[in-house]
Amino acid sequence: MKLLSGTAVALLFGGLVLAPAVLPAQNKPAEIQPKSAEGKTPTQEHWDPNQIITATVHQAWVLSGKDERTFFEMVEQLADICAKNRGIMLPESEAAGRRMGEYIKHAAAADSDQLLYAIVDKAVLMTVKRPDHPVTAAKK
């Protein structure tokens, strides 16, 4: 899925040095890898949804091994989950990607203790026009 353009990725992660508790290099914890990631390439969606849906921005950043590309994959997977749950299609335009990336970057930087899923879900809603719910459409 091409959710965000290269520009949006740069914007999103340019401001992602937001980890509130930066550890000294000698005390750096081992990189956390989910069991589902074993033997998979970095471009595959391999995060357990329960693991990333419940992660704060900071926890997701640490879980990604503080790697921008891996963190971005988490964001993309969360956006897919949000769109599926809401029954909407994600736009594949560069402008939509920029809007989402900007919102995610600013919201994540504002509070790294909030759930990343909540930020991504709001960004998805802000980017797409939600179709009428069948029940709502039937009442009209």
Disulfide bonds with the S-S distance in Angstrom:
none
